[in-house]
Amino acid sequence: MTTELNPEIGEPSETVTFAGIDRETLVATGSEWWRSAVIYQIYPRSFADSDGDGLGDLAGITSRLPSLKELGVDAIWLSPFFTSPQHDAGYDVADYRDVDPRFGTLADFDTLLAETHALGIRLIVDLVPNHTSWDHAWFKAALAAPEGSEERERYMFRDGLGPNGDLPPNNWESVFGGPMWSRTTNADGTPGQWYLHIFDISQPDLNWENEWVKAQFKDILRFWLDRGVDGFRVDVAHGLIKEDGLPDYTPPAEAGSMGGGAIPLEVDPDDLDSIPTPPYWAQDAVHEIYRGWNEVLNEYEGDRVLCAEAWVEPLNKLARWVRSDEMHQAFNFTYLTANWSAEELRLVIDTSIAAFATVGAPSTWVLSNHDVIRHATRLSLGPGHLQGDGIGPRTDDRPDPVAGVRRARAATAVMLALPGSAYIYQGEEFGLPESIDLPDEARQDPTWFRTHGERYGRDGCRVPIPWEAGAPSYGFGPADATWLPQPEGWDEYARDSQSGVPGSTLELYKLALALRGENDFGFGSVEWLDDLGFGTDVLAFTNNGVTVIANTGTTPVELPLEELGELLLASDPVDEAVLAPDTTVWMRSA
Ligand code: GLC
């Protein structure tokens, strides 16, 4: 089934050049909407629940689509809703071609897609190729088949070390903690081979050197493209290929569990291949796979997109994922992990734009998602909170909710003024903080279990979001049930408490998105304003004639209003001409 796109979308105007490509050419060739799009991430379990079972679902999403139209996003990315035992919240897929009954049916998906398109919004879905669920028929067949069989070749089975093979094949540690290997039991009850799982024991890694696996995934892409999706967010797009021989490896302490984080921001292109690469991340052979997928997308009319979740640094190495015959976008996690510091942000922004421009791709910008501490909380914490660590009752570093949301608003106002494509995570438009006091017994992230509570994991950013103040489950669903408990006191964050209220975070997002579109920021460029005389704590640039000034420091600064003209947007009120700390303004010369 395919659906018609509302003709309103993808209507770029003037002859602006973007990354050296003339905009009119882009429009003529199908608009490449993703170059400038604002894409809203829906985490289906926690967005809206239509049946009151406490878990969000596809019908719930469909019912809330008008709110996203009002917000002004260009596209939606849906985290997994496929058949799954839900050991990793759906990132453990047991059938890539069906909807888990907890979320609905394929017919519900078709309705959601048709209604999304009718509103002029695109829809991309999540593809999880690195691993399947252990409930997937392929893995069950592999377990039932003998060592060395075709079925086992589709996964990463190996013999153990030591005289009885009871030691894992190497020392790799899972992203969620504990060993990256688990041992199987043979039909006769004796211990068998081991299988690799970068993540949970329930997520066996596929063997991406295997031609059968490669062919299956091309068909899975076609299955969803045939239904009319506009593209895919590709999970763990830096993990599919492992180094030959699977050598032992211990990551540096400062590296994030997903990779990256221990490498300078800029590395000379000639030295890129000599930076140390973990044997399970960012192996060169992954690129061949994405070239194949790019060809599959090209079999289809319209403008479909692949977005890589690849925690690869430095940025000029990440740019390899978005070469013109591979993917189209990659999440910019270097930006997400940057501190709220004008100097640091400027460097990351410049480096990002330059790195992606070398391959003709736009940069993306992102501050929150379902794997990291929400930025309304994170930005009030000190450094050192690595991906997946989470925050909870025993964390020493306590967030400051007031400072956090103020910084989050200011940071979002910087992000949404940048050229390229921006990602928004559900609930950030309400200024929603991380839920930091979840009781231990409510936690569900495998990280929590596999580290025996040492790392809190990601549940705190996944709590069902509030729609209506005072309603059961804050309007998440018709009942009070929610799969993770919602904190007391979320009435103020509920959408209906903010809708139409000047100065609310929701209205700030709406205004920012409307102005971003009107001023064509997505296709613009960043020109730094060094002659306004601000110190190093202030970020000041123009994009398409709009001046953006952000005060990341602790002292107020004076704004030269006569020079800067009309105030279009302020992340928090501006008194007289004083830009308070943690505030961003957009201004336009008269
Ligand atoms: C990605 C997802 C994360 C998931 C992991 C394993 O990082 O974003 O939520 O746990 O992959 O699939």
Residues whose N, C-alpha, C, O or C-beta is under 5 A from the ligand:
A	BS01	GLC	D88 Y91 F199 D235 V236 D371
